[in-house]
Amino acid sequence: MKVMLRENSEGTLIVYVAKKDLEEEVVKQTDGSEGKIFTLANGWELVFPDLPDPLQLPKTVEARRLA
């Protein structure tokens, strides 16, 4: 699914999923075998296989939901 990554005014990473009309803060970032894994405030885990480093925001990228 396509998601948009951006930072809010406090500098917290925010994920917006347009298809679900969902906007949540990233509460945890880990590296997995498939790529970078972000855990959202609502409990969702999204994996980003091709996330560039360093990340320039805002950016629209592909992600897959794990949980």
C-alpha positions as CSV (number, residue, x, y, z in Angstrom):
1,M,0.0,0.0,0.0
2,K,1.1,3.6,-0.6
3,V,1.7,5.6,2.5
4,M,3.0,9.2,3.1
5,L,5.7,9.8,5.7
6,R,6.1,13.3,7.2
7,E,7.1,15.0,10.5
8,N,4.7,16.9,12.7
9,S,5.6,20.2,14.4
10,E,7.2,18.4,17.4
11,G,9.5,16.4,15.0
12,T,7.6,13.1,15.4
13,L,7.4,10.8,12.4
14,I,3.8,10.5,11.1
15,V,2.4,7.8,8.7
16,Y,-0.7,8.6,6.6
17,V,-2.5,5.8,4.8
18,A,-4.9,7.4,2.3
19,K,-6.9,4.2,1.6
20,K,-7.7,3.8,5.3
21,D,-7.9,7.6,6.0
22,L,-5.5,6.8,8.9
23,E,-2.9,9.1,10.3
24,E,-0.8,7.8,13.2
25,E,2.5,8.5,15.0
26,V,5.4,6.1,14.7
27,V,6.2,4.9,18.3
28,K,8.9,2.4,17.4
29,Q,11.4,1.8,14.6
30,T,13.3,-1.4,14.1
31,D,15.3,-3.1,11.3
32,G,14.0,-6.4,10.1
33,S,15.1,-8.9,7.5
34,E,12.6,-7.4,5.0
35,G,13.5,-3.8,5.7
36,K,12.6,-1.0,8.2
37,I,9.6,-1.8,10.5
38,F,7.6,1.0,12.0
39,T,5.1,0.4,14.8
40,L,2.3,2.9,14.8
41,A,0.4,4.3,17.9
42,N,-2.7,2.2,17.0
43,G,-0.6,-1.1,17.1
44,W,-0.1,-1.6,13.3
45,E,3.3,-2.7,12.1
46,L,4.3,-1.6,8.6
47,V,7.4,-2.9,6.8
48,F,9.2,-0.6,4.3
49,P,11.5,-2.7,2.1
50,D,13.0,0.1,0.0
51,L,13.2,3.0,2.5
52,P,16.1,5.4,1.5
53,D,18.6,6.5,4.2
54,P,18.7,9.4,5.0
55,L,15.0,9.9,4.7
56,Q,13.9,13.2,3.2
57,L,10.4,14.1,4.2
58,P,7.6,14.4,3.2
59,K,7.8,11.2,1.0
60,T,5.3,8.7,-0.4
61,V,6.5,5.1,-0.3
62,E,5.3,1.5,-0.5
63,A,4.7,-0.4,2.7
64,R,3.2,-3.7,3.7
65,R,1.2,-4.3,6.9
66,L,2.5,-7.0,9.3
67,A,0.1,-6.7,12.2
